[in-house]
Structures are given as C-alpha cells and as structure tokens.
Amino acid sequence: QQQVKQSPQSLIVQKGGISIINCAYENTAFDYFPWYQQFPGKGPALLIAIRPDVSEKKEGRFTISFNKSAKQFSLHIMDSQPGDSATYFCAGSFTGGGNKLTFGTGTQLKVEL
Amino acid sequence: GAVVSQHPSWVICKSGTSVKIECRSLDFQATTMFWYRQFPKQSLMLMATSNEGSKATYEQGVEKDKFLINHASLTLSTLTVTSAHPEDSSFYICSARGISGLGYNEQFFGPGTRLTVL
C-alpha cells in the first residue's frame, strides 16, 4: 500500500482555536479521502470525507480542504473544544482497490481550556 | 444506522491458547469486512479482507494460518488468533463495508477488541 503521510504527530490547541492537520498521498488512483476520529480504547469513527472532484467540504466545525494537484488534503477544526481531544487519522482509498483504506500515521490532538 | 459490534470487547488469555473475535453488522448486510490491528499510539494496519462465502485475502506479512478468518454470513465475520503469544497482544478492530448516507461505499468500524496474551 502506498503511504499517506500525516502531520503533525501531535497538536495542542487552546479552546476556541483552529486545529489544522495535514495529509499528503502518493496514489493518484485514490478517489475517496475520509477523516476518522478515535478516542482511547474505541474504534475510529468517520468524521468527514471528500472526493477529489471538490476542493472543500464543510460539515459543522469540520472542513476538509483538498488540493488535487499537490496531492494534499487537510482537516480544519474550527472553535476547537476539549471534547475534540482525540486521535485523528486521514485515509485514502480507491474503488478499484476494493475500497481498502490506507491510513495516515495519526495526529493526537489536545484542546486545552 | 450502520452499526458494527465486536465481541468480546476485551480478552485475556494464556500463551498457546486460541481466541475468537466476532464482528457483526447489526443493521445492514456486509459482503465485505476488514480486520485491522492497532498497536498503542500507532495507526491501523489492515490485516485482511473478509468476503462472505469465500476465502479471506491477507495483506503481505500476515500469517493466514495464525489469523483465521471466517465470513460465514452477510452479518458476521470472525477472527481467530491461533496459538496466541504475547506479541499478538494488540487492539483488533473490524469494519464492515456498507453504503453511506450519500450513497458511497463506506467502512463502518466496530468498537475494537483488546487482546492481552499472558
């Protein structure tokens, strides 16, 4: 599986601030880019996802920005809250690959009061 | 909708014994399920793809004789860790492929099973 590189590894943000996590992919066949949120001891949960035919998708406080030419995408969490403290994973998959997900390395986010 | 359960949520076993983990899609049918392994503070690593009624497809480096996968129905896949050893201790997570609200193929994840081998 080709890599999905994710940064930063960890992030500390003040309550109300903006959290930004970046990912870069190699496989140009990827046609689906989800972000997952995982709390300790739990399975990951889909947060938001984007397809490469759009450059931005917003759902509530969460926004994905997608740059197809640069093969990069990012997650922005607006008005970050302590309850957002979790590990976030980006991923990529493509239909021809059986929808297998290739995960990024994860970002541990801590939102401080 | 799109709920996936796993059982047990945690298990402790002695070295050399076998452990079975169940993954169920509760409110949808899943012809394809995936099994992942996650070590502390690391990402999810795909172990195998489980297809209903056929043999599982294992990722490179995963021992198929050690990690037995059975997908006997459209709502149940099982992972059996045979002759478990301490290095098999990990967090095992399954997912089931279904259709999202937007009509796309999506993986819905279970809550995970913590395996500790003594």
Interface residues (C-beta under 8 A of the other chain):
Chain A: Q1 Y32 P34 Y36 G41 K42 G43 P44 A45 L46 A49 R51 F89 T95 G98 N99 K100 L101 F103 G104 T105 G106 Q108
Chain B: V4 Q6 T32 F34 K41 Q42 S43 L44 M45 L46 T49 E59 F91 I93 S95 R97 S100 Y104 N105 E106 Q107 F108 F109 G110 P111 G112 R114
